[in-house]
Amino acid sequence: MPVTPFPVGNAADRSVLSGLIAMIENNPAFCNRGVLPEEQERCYRAVVAAQHLIVETAELLPPGAAALDLLAAMRSACRKYIAEAEAWDRRTGRRFQMPTFVFYQLLGAFRELLGVHVWRLGEAYDVEIEGRLNLIFPGASE
């Protein structure tokens, strides 16, 4: 079994984090289905919703919980996506109309960064990750 830099949390923490992971799995911006460029607004709103969910999850954990640093990093990934999308909108004067390649680069970077943190949470707290999220993690069978 690989060594993780975090202790495995208690059952209550695991339950809270399992709920977060399940909600992220169903998030339109993060699930492993194809997203069309026309869905930029939907993805933006989904990332904002994920950011709020991450904040609410952090509030449920006790002070000093090992997961708090990972949750802060996940919030930061959401903020970065939101800031980049809004900066593009300001530069062009058009809302939710990034060129396809820019949108996919931004969405891909967000998924990669958030995915690494979700994977680390699952690993550290021994939370089983199933379904669509499992397909994109290291060692997943194609």
C-alpha positions in Angstrom: 0.0 0.0 0.0 1.5 3.4 -1.0 2.3 5.8 1.8 0.3 9.0 1.8 1.4 12.3 3.4 -1.9 12.4 5.3 -3.3 10.4 8.1 -6.5 8.5 7.3 -9.3 10.5 8.9 -12.1 9.4 11.1 -15.4 8.1 9.9 -17.2 11.4 10.1 -14.5 13.2 8.0 -14.6 10.3 5.5 -18.3 10.6 5.2 -18.2 14.4 4.6 -15.4 13.9 1.9 -17.3 11.0 0.3 -20.2 13.3 -0.2 -18.0 16.0 -1.8 -16.5 13.5 -4.1 -19.9 12.1 -5.2 -21.1 15.7 -5.9 -18.0 16.4 -8.0 -18.5 13.2 -9.9 -21.9 14.6 -11.0 -20.6 18.1 -11.7 -21.1 18.9 -15.4 -17.7 20.6 -15.6 -15.8 17.6 -14.2 -17.6 14.4 -15.2 -15.9 12.3 -17.9 -18.4 13.0 -20.7 -17.8 15.3 -23.6 -18.6 18.9 -23.1 -19.5 21.0 -26.1 -18.0 24.5 -26.6 -21.6 25.8 -26.5 -21.8 24.7 -22.8 -19.3 27.3 -21.6 -21.9 29.0 -19.4 -23.0 25.7 -17.9 -19.4 24.8 -17.1 -18.7 28.2 -15.6 -21.8 27.9 -13.3 -20.8 24.3 -12.4 -17.3 25.4 -11.3 -18.9 28.2 -9.2 -21.2 25.6 -7.6 -18.3 23.3 -7.0 -16.4 26.1 -5.3 -19.3 26.8 -3.0 -19.6 23.1 -2.2 -15.9 22.8 -1.4 -16.2 25.8 1.0 -19.3 24.2 2.7 -17.4 20.9 3.0 -14.4 22.6 4.6 -16.8 24.2 7.2 -18.0 20.7 8.2 -14.5 19.5 9.0 -12.8 20.1 12.4 -10.0 22.7 12.6 -6.7 21.2 11.7 -8.1 18.4 9.6 -5.6 17.1 7.1 -8.1 17.6 4.2 -8.3 21.3 4.7 -5.2 22.0 2.7 -6.4 19.9 -0.2 -9.8 21.6 0.0 -8.0 25.0 -0.1 -6.1 23.8 -3.2 -9.4 22.7 -4.8 -10.9 26.1 -4.1 -7.9 27.7 -5.7 -8.3 25.6 -8.9 -12.0 26.8 -9.1 -10.9 30.4 -8.6 -8.3 30.1 -11.3 -10.9 28.7 -13.8 -13.4 31.4 -12.9 -10.8 34.2 -13.1 -9.5 33.0 -16.5 -13.0 32.7 -17.9 -13.9 36.2 -16.7 -10.7 37.7 -17.9 -11.4 36.3 -21.4 -14.9 37.7 -21.3 -13.6 41.2 -20.3 -10.9 41.1 -23.1 -13.4 40.2 -25.8 -16.5 41.9 -24.5 -18.4 38.6 -25.1 -19.8 36.4 -22.3 -19.2 32.7 -22.5 -17.8 32.7 -26.1 -14.2 31.6 -25.8 -12.8 30.0 -28.9 -13.1 26.2 -28.7 -9.4 25.5 -28.2 -9.2 28.1 -25.3 -12.2 26.7 -23.6 -11.0 23.1 -23.9 -7.5 24.1 -22.6 -9.0 25.9 -19.6 -11.4 23.1 -18.9 -8.8 20.4 -19.3 -6.4 22.2 -16.9 -9.1 22.6 -14.4 -10.1 19.0 -14.5 -6.5 17.9 -14.3 -5.7 20.0 -11.2 -9.0 19.3 -9.4 -8.7 15.6 -10.3 -5.3 15.3 -8.7 -6.6 16.8 -5.5 -9.7 14.6 -5.5 -7.5 11.6 -6.0 -5.3 12.6 -3.1 -8.3 13.1 -0.9 -9.6 9.6 -1.8 -6.2 8.1 -1.2 -5.6 9.9 2.1 -9.0 9.2 3.6 -9.4 5.7 2.1 -12.5 6.8 0.1 -13.5 4.6 -2.7 -13.9 6.5 -6.0 -16.1 4.8 -8.5 -18.0 5.6 -11.6 -17.0 8.3 -14.0 -14.3 9.9 -11.9 -12.5 6.5 -11.6 -12.0 6.5 -15.3 -9.6 9.4 -15.3 -7.4 8.5 -12.4 -4.0 7.0 -12.6 -4.0 3.3 -13.2 -7.6 3.3 -14.5 -8.4 0.6 -17.1 -9.5 2.1 -20.4 
